[in-house]
Amino acid sequence: MIDEYAKSTLHGRLRRDREALLWKLDGLSEYDARRPLTATGTNLLGLVKHVATVEARYFGEVFGRPSPEALCPWQESDGSDHWAAEDESREEIIAFCRRTWDHSDATIDGLSLDAVGHVPWWPEPHADTNLFAVLVHVLGETVRHTGHADILREGLDGRTGLRPEHDNRIDEEARAAYRARIERIAASAASAASAASAASATN
């Protein structure tokens, strides 16, 4: 019973965070969905594509249930799953994402948590694993990148949150006051630390 509860809880959280990540594309222009928003090139549509590719590999090949999607061999991965090519439409990537979810869900539903899997890109002795470990790993990867997407989207237009029903009207004045308060506290703490360091150096 505890195994079924654990699987249901982890799977439910994965489903929730998948949708949260996908929602970060909602309402964006083609340019804003694709353009690099960090020094390392992180972009919103690329995050969605990458997380779907991760799922396709972990809930496919790892358990002998190859993804029906066209994926290059993992040894030949060149990072192109982190961005959308010019000839890849947003709709195509979202469709790939949802087909991957269906395949992953079938793997998760069809296997027990102790079902044996093999992750060839993990170092020994960790390559031989089970569904529980893989589910936790993929959930962690999804949560991490959804957090990235949340910050990137906030930087674009201020929108935050997990789901559309939590997407309230942005109060710019309240946000500015809140940010200014944190800035004042940070500056005060830094000043106090600097003074304490100077006093210590003279003693």
C-alpha positions in Angstrom: 0.0 0.0 0.0 2.8 2.4 0.9 4.4 1.8 -2.5 1.2 2.7 -4.4 0.8 5.8 -2.3 4.4 6.8 -2.9 4.1 6.2 -6.7 0.8 8.1 -6.8 2.2 11.0 -4.9 5.4 11.3 -7.0 3.5 10.8 -10.3 0.9 13.4 -9.3 3.6 16.0 -8.5 5.3 15.2 -11.8 2.1 15.8 -13.7 1.5 19.1 -11.8 5.0 20.5 -12.5 4.9 19.4 -16.2 1.9 21.6 -16.7 3.4 24.4 -14.7 6.5 24.4 -17.0 4.4 24.3 -20.1 2.2 27.2 -18.9 5.3 29.4 -18.8 5.0 29.6 -22.6 1.4 30.9 -22.5 0.9 34.2 -24.2 4.5 34.8 -25.2 5.6 36.0 -28.6 7.5 33.6 -30.8 10.7 35.6 -30.1 10.3 35.7 -26.3 9.5 32.0 -26.1 12.8 31.2 -28.0 15.3 33.9 -27.2 18.2 33.3 -24.8 17.5 34.9 -21.4 20.7 34.1 -19.6 24.4 34.3 -20.4 24.4 30.5 -21.0 21.5 30.7 -23.5 18.7 29.3 -21.3 15.3 29.9 -23.0 11.7 28.9 -22.2 10.8 26.8 -25.2 14.2 25.1 -24.9 13.5 24.2 -21.3 10.2 22.6 -22.3 11.9 20.6 -25.1 14.7 19.5 -22.8 12.5 18.3 -20.0 10.4 16.3 -22.5 13.6 14.7 -23.9 14.7 13.8 -20.4 11.4 12.0 -19.8 11.5 10.3 -23.1 14.9 8.8 -22.3 14.3 7.9 -18.6 10.9 6.4 -18.9 11.7 4.8 -22.3 15.1 3.2 -22.9 15.9 2.8 -19.2 13.1 0.3 -18.8 13.3 -1.4 -22.2 10.3 0.6 -23.5 11.9 2.8 -26.2 10.2 6.1 -26.8 8.3 6.2 -30.1 9.8 9.7 -30.6 12.8 10.2 -32.8 15.7 10.7 -30.4 19.4 10.7 -31.3 21.4 8.1 -29.3 22.3 9.5 -25.9 26.0 9.2 -26.7 25.5 11.6 -29.6 23.5 14.2 -27.7 24.9 17.7 -28.6 22.7 20.0 -26.5 20.3 20.8 -29.3 17.4 19.7 -27.0 18.0 22.9 -25.1 16.7 25.2 -27.8 14.2 25.2 -30.7 15.5 25.1 -34.3 14.1 27.5 -36.8 12.1 24.8 -38.5 10.6 23.6 -35.2 7.3 25.2 -34.3 6.1 25.8 -30.8 3.1 23.6 -31.5 5.4 20.7 -32.6 7.4 20.9 -29.4 4.3 21.0 -27.2 2.9 18.0 -29.1 6.2 16.1 -28.6 6.0 17.0 -25.0 2.4 15.7 -24.5 3.1 12.5 -26.5 6.2 11.9 -24.3 4.0 12.4 -21.2 1.6 9.7 -22.4 4.5 7.3 -23.0 6.0 8.1 -19.6 2.7 7.7 -17.8 2.2 4.3 -19.4 5.6 3.2 -18.1 4.9 4.6 -14.6 1.4 3.1 -14.4 2.6 -0.3 -15.8 5.6 -0.9 -13.6 6.1 -1.3 -9.8 8.4 1.1 -8.0 11.0 -1.7 -7.7 11.0 -2.5 -11.4 14.6 -2.8 -12.6 16.0 -0.2 -15.0 19.4 0.5 -16.5 20.7 4.1 -17.1 23.7 3.7 -19.4 24.7 7.4 -19.0 25.0 7.0 -15.1 28.4 6.0 -13.8 28.8 2.7 -12.1 27.7 1.4 -9.7 24.6 3.6 -10.1 23.6 2.6 -13.6 21.4 -0.3 -12.4 18.5 1.3 -10.7 14.7 1.1 -10.3 11.5 3.0 -11.1 11.4 4.7 -7.7 14.9 6.2 -8.2 14.2 7.3 -11.8 10.9 8.8 -10.8 12.5 10.9 -8.1 15.3 11.9 -10.4 13.0 13.0 -13.2 10.7 14.9 -10.8 13.8 16.7 -9.4 14.9 17.6 -13.0 11.4 18.9 -13.8 11.0 20.9 -10.6 14.5 22.5 -11.1 13.8 23.6 -14.7 10.3 24.8 -13.8 11.9 27.0 -11.2 14.3 28.3 -13.9 11.3 29.0 -16.2 9.4 30.8 -13.4 12.2 33.2 -12.9 12.7 33.7 -16.7 9.1 34.4 -17.2 9.0 36.9 -14.3 11.9 38.7 -15.9 10.0 39.0 -19.2 6.6 40.3 -18.1 6.3 39.8 -14.3 4.0 36.8 -14.4 4.6 34.1 -11.8 2.9 31.1 -10.3 2.2 27.4 -10.8 -1.2 27.5 -12.5 -3.4 29.9 -14.5 -5.8 30.3 -11.6 -3.0 31.7 -9.5 -2.1 34.3 -12.2 -3.4 37.4 -10.5 -3.1 41.0 -11.8 0.4 42.4 -11.1 0.5 45.2 -8.5 3.6 47.0 -9.7 3.6 49.5 -6.8 3.4 46.8 -4.2 6.1 44.8 -5.9 8.4 47.8 -6.1 7.9 48.5 -2.4 8.5 44.9 -1.4 11.7 44.8 -3.5 12.9 48.1 -2.1 12.4 46.8 1.5 14.5 43.8 0.8 17.1 46.0 -0.8 17.3 48.2 2.3 17.6 45.2 4.6 20.4 43.7 2.4 22.3 47.0 2.4 21.9 47.4 6.1 23.1 43.9 6.8 26.1 44.4 4.5 27.0 47.7 6.2 26.8 46.1 9.7 29.0 43.1 8.6 31.5 45.5 7.1 31.7 47.6 10.3 32.1 44.4 12.4 34.9 43.2 10.2 36.6 46.6 10.4 36.3 46.6 14.2 37.7 43.1 14.4 40.7 44.1 12.3 41.6 47.0 14.7 41.4 44.8 17.8 
